[in-house]
Amino acid sequence: MSHHLDLGCGNTPRNPYKQDQIYGVDINYSCIDKVNFKKANLFLEKIPYETNYFDSVSAYDFIEHIPRIIITPNEGSVRYSFIEVMYEIWRVLKPGGFLFASTPFYPNSDAFVDPTHVNFITAKTHQYFCGNSPLAKIYGFKGQFKIKNISKWKPREQYPFEKKSLSQNIKKFNDFIKRRRTHIAWELVAIKEF
């Protein structure tokens, strides 16, 4: 049986890989009414699931809300919460598991309109977590991802990398021509060696 985790799921969890069971995490528990859903503030807490459990994880319009840096007031220490969240995603994924993330990206105004967007993503941010020696390791990242797909898009469906109909391809082309691609989609693979 396959398992999928949707981060920041709200009332409408998504399952782009069509796994058998879907789980969710959200900061607002009042919107979660199912057994497989948990409340957690991922700015400060770990993903409340076990290591190597999920075949896939999704993060729709989520990572732009994770602060890059938090300074704890009592201790004055620095936490790199975005890097911690990326590690936690890697941790809960099975070897070869997929991360799908979609987020507004710089320089599109959608990245700045919402005042709760505190993590501005560029077309190259994902590279910090990928490759044989990810750059994020200097800040404590212990994982490793490999790039499967990266695409700029205008969200119209759950998953931009599946085969499209002719009408969907025309819409996609029009979005490109009219510069309406507001989001970047990452599809990364968790690399784990045992």
Buried (B, 14 or more C-beta within 10 A) or exposed (E): EBBBBBBBBBEEBBBBBEBEEBBBBBBEEEBBEEEBBBBBEBBEBEBEBEEBBBBBBBBBBBBBBBBEEBEEEEEEEEBBBBBBBBBBBBBBBBEEBBBBBBBBBBEBEBBEEEEEBBBBBEEEBBBBBBEEEBEBBEBEBEBBBEBEEBBBBBBEEBBBBEEBEEEBEEBBEEBEEEEEBBBBBBBBBBBBEE
